[in-house]
Amino acid sequence: MAKLSLEEVETIAELAKLTLTDEEKAMFQEQLSAILDYAEMLQQVDTTGIPPTASAIPLKNVMRADEVRLSLDNEDALFNAPEAEAGSFKVRAVLD
């Protein structure tokens, strides 16, 4: 059943920057091998005639439609602004 060797598990752990005990390596060897077995089993399923899809369930947009509405005038929008200049919000530059 074990498709992965302990060396492959150690390589995966190294790539993931994980420090594993010998018991954890053995456990992950079994678990990852079981996942690979399941993926191999899924590869054998006949999907002829099934169109590719990004989602298994139908999706619909739940957002409201855009509608033109009146907005605040400039004076009301800037009323509580800590600083304003020339009809705009004034903020300090953020350069990181």
Backbone as numpy.savetxt, mean C-alpha at the origin, in Angstrom:
# Nx Ny Nz CAx CAy CAz Cx Cy Cz
8.24 -31.63 1.32 7.43 -30.44 1.32 8.28 -29.20 1.32
9.40 -29.23 2.02 10.22 -28.02 2.15 10.85 -27.68 0.81
10.35 -26.62 0.19 10.91 -26.18 -1.07 12.06 -25.22 -0.82
12.04 -24.54 0.30 13.11 -23.60 0.64 14.15 -24.27 1.52
15.38 -23.98 1.22 16.44 -24.48 2.08 16.66 -23.49 3.22
17.37 -23.93 4.25 17.67 -23.02 5.35 18.51 -21.84 4.86
19.37 -22.08 3.87 20.17 -20.99 3.31 19.30 -19.94 2.64
18.25 -20.39 1.94 17.33 -19.44 1.31 16.56 -18.65 2.36
16.16 -19.30 3.44 15.49 -18.59 4.53 16.43 -17.57 5.14
17.68 -17.94 5.32 18.67 -16.99 5.86 18.87 -15.81 4.92
18.87 -16.06 3.63 19.00 -14.97 2.65 17.81 -14.04 2.72
16.61 -14.61 2.81 15.40 -13.79 2.92 15.45 -12.97 4.20
15.86 -13.59 5.30 15.97 -12.87 6.57 16.99 -11.75 6.47
18.09 -12.00 5.80 19.11 -10.97 5.61 18.57 -9.80 4.81
17.84 -10.09 3.73 17.25 -9.04 2.92 16.24 -8.21 3.71
15.52 -8.87 4.62 14.53 -8.19 5.45 15.15 -7.61 6.71
16.47 -7.77 6.85 17.20 -7.27 8.03 16.64 -7.85 9.32
16.38 -9.17 9.31 15.86 -9.87 10.48 16.95 -10.77 11.06
17.04 -10.78 12.36 17.92 -11.72 13.04 17.03 -12.84 13.59
17.26 -14.05 13.09 16.40 -15.18 13.46 17.19 -16.22 14.22
16.50 -16.84 15.17 17.10 -17.98 15.87 16.98 -19.21 14.97
17.65 -20.29 15.34 17.56 -21.52 14.55 16.13 -22.05 14.53
15.41 -21.91 15.65 14.02 -22.37 15.71 13.15 -21.54 14.78
13.38 -20.22 14.75 12.59 -19.35 13.88 12.89 -19.66 12.41
14.14 -19.93 12.10 14.49 -20.28 10.72 13.76 -21.54 10.28
13.72 -22.54 11.15 13.02 -23.78 10.83 11.52 -23.52 10.66
10.96 -22.71 11.55 9.53 -22.41 11.47 9.22 -21.66 10.17
10.03 -20.66 9.83 9.79 -19.91 8.60 10.04 -20.76 7.36
10.95 -21.71 7.45 11.19 -22.61 6.33 9.91 -23.39 6.02
9.27 -23.89 7.06 8.01 -24.62 6.88 6.90 -23.71 6.37
6.74 -22.56 7.00 5.65 -21.66 6.64 5.81 -21.11 5.23
7.00 -20.66 4.88 7.22 -20.12 3.55 7.09 -21.20 2.48
7.53 -22.40 2.80 7.37 -23.51 1.86 5.90 -23.84 1.65
5.11 -23.78 2.70 3.66 -24.03 2.58 3.01 -22.95 1.70
3.46 -21.72 1.85 2.93 -20.63 1.01 3.28 -20.89 -0.45
4.51 -21.30 -0.71 4.91 -21.61 -2.08 4.13 -22.79 -2.65
3.86 -23.80 -1.82 3.04 -24.94 -2.26 1.65 -24.47 -2.65
1.08 -23.58 -1.85 -0.26 -23.08 -2.14 -0.26 -22.25 -3.42
0.77 -21.41 -3.60 0.87 -20.62 -4.82 1.01 -21.53 -6.04
1.76 -22.61 -5.91 1.91 -23.57 -7.00 0.57 -24.24 -7.33
-0.21 -24.54 -6.29 -1.52 -25.14 -6.49 -2.44 -24.15 -7.23
-2.35 -22.88 -6.89 -3.18 -21.88 -7.57 -2.79 -21.72 -9.04
-1.50 -21.92 -9.35 -1.05 -21.82 -10.73 -1.68 -22.90 -11.62
-2.14 -23.99 -11.02 -2.71 -25.09 -11.78 -4.19 -24.88 -12.09
-4.82 -23.86 -11.51 -6.24 -23.60 -11.74 -6.41 -23.09 -13.18
-7.39 -23.65 -13.89 -7.67 -23.24 -15.27 -8.44 -21.92 -15.25
-7.80 -20.88 -15.75 -8.43 -19.56 -15.78 -8.76 -19.14 -17.21
-8.83 -20.09 -18.12 -9.17 -19.79 -19.50 -10.57 -19.18 -19.55
-10.69 -18.08 -20.23 -11.99 -17.44 -20.39 -12.35 -16.50 -19.26
-11.50 -16.38 -18.29 -11.75 -15.44 -17.19 -10.94 -14.18 -17.46
-11.62 -13.05 -17.66 -10.88 -11.83 -17.99 -10.09 -11.33 -16.78
-8.92 -10.74 -17.03 -8.16 -10.17 -15.92 -8.92 -9.00 -15.31
-8.80 -8.84 -14.04 -9.50 -7.77 -13.35 -8.65 -7.24 -12.21
-8.88 -5.99 -11.87 -8.15 -5.39 -10.75 -8.88 -5.63 -9.43
-10.15 -6.02 -9.51 -10.93 -6.24 -8.30 -11.94 -7.35 -8.55
-12.17 -8.14 -7.52 -13.12 -9.24 -7.66 -14.55 -8.80 -7.41
-14.72 -7.60 -6.88 -16.07 -7.10 -6.62 -16.30 -5.83 -7.44
-17.54 -5.56 -7.83 -17.79 -4.34 -8.59 -17.57 -3.10 -7.71
-16.92 -2.13 -8.29 -16.65 -0.90 -7.55 -17.46 0.23 -8.14
-17.83 1.17 -7.29 -18.50 2.36 -7.79 -17.97 3.55 -7.02
-18.03 4.68 -7.64 -17.54 5.91 -7.03 -18.53 6.35 -5.95
-18.04 6.55 -4.75 -18.92 6.96 -3.66 -18.81 8.45 -3.37
-18.08 9.15 -4.20 -17.93 10.59 -3.98 -19.03 11.33 -4.71
-19.37 12.46 -4.18 -20.44 13.26 -4.80 -19.93 13.91 -6.08
-20.84 14.28 -6.92 -20.49 14.95 -8.17 -20.03 16.38 -7.86
-19.10 16.87 -8.66 -18.65 18.25 -8.50 -19.77 19.19 -8.93
-20.04 20.18 -8.10 -21.05 21.16 -8.41 -20.48 22.54 -8.16
-20.77 23.45 -9.05 -20.31 24.83 -8.88 -21.16 25.47 -7.80
-20.49 26.00 -6.78 -21.19 26.68 -5.69 -20.45 27.96 -5.35
-21.14 28.84 -4.68 -20.49 30.06 -4.22 -19.49 29.72 -3.13
-18.38 30.42 -3.11 -17.38 30.21 -2.08 -17.19 31.50 -1.30
-16.31 31.45 -0.32 -16.04 32.64 0.47 -15.42 33.72 -0.39
-15.77 34.96 -0.08 -15.04 36.02 -0.77 -13.66 36.15 -0.12
-12.76 36.83 -0.76 -11.38 36.89 -0.32 -11.24 37.44 1.09
-11.99 38.46 1.41 -11.91 39.08 2.75 -12.32 38.10 3.85
-13.41 37.36 3.64 -13.85 36.38 4.63 -12.85 35.23 4.77
-12.27 34.80 3.66 -11.31 33.70 3.70 -10.06 34.08 4.49
-9.64 35.33 4.40 -8.43 35.79 5.07 -8.69 36.38 6.46
-9.95 36.38 6.90 -10.32 37.05 8.15 -9.51 36.54 9.35
-9.37 35.25 9.52 -8.65 34.68 10.66 -7.21 34.28 10.34
-6.73 34.64 9.17 -5.37 34.27 8.79 -4.37 35.02 9.67
-3.34 34.34 10.18 -2.33 35.02 10.99 -1.63 36.13 10.22
-1.36 35.88 8.95 -0.75 36.91 8.10 -1.32 36.82 6.70
-1.54 37.97 6.10 -2.02 38.03 4.72 -1.27 39.15 4.02
-1.10 38.98 2.72 -0.42 40.00 1.94 -0.96 39.99 0.52
-1.35 41.12 0.04 -1.84 41.28 -1.34 -2.98 40.30 -1.65
-3.89 40.10 -0.70 -5.05 39.25 -0.92 -4.77 37.75 -0.87
-3.61 37.36 -0.29 -3.24 35.95 -0.21 -2.77 35.62 1.20
-2.81 34.33 1.53 -2.22 33.89 2.79 -0.71 34.06 2.70
-0.11 34.56 3.76 1.34 34.72 3.78 1.89 33.67 4.74
2.81 32.83 4.25 3.43 31.79 5.07 4.93 31.86 4.88
5.64 31.35 5.89 7.09 31.29 5.77 7.47 30.16 4.81
8.57 30.33 4.15 9.06 29.29 3.24 9.49 28.07 4.04
9.16 26.90 3.54 9.58 25.64 4.17 10.52 24.95 3.19
11.79 24.99 3.52 12.79 24.41 2.61 13.60 23.39 3.37
13.29 22.12 3.15 14.05 21.04 3.78 14.59 20.11 2.75
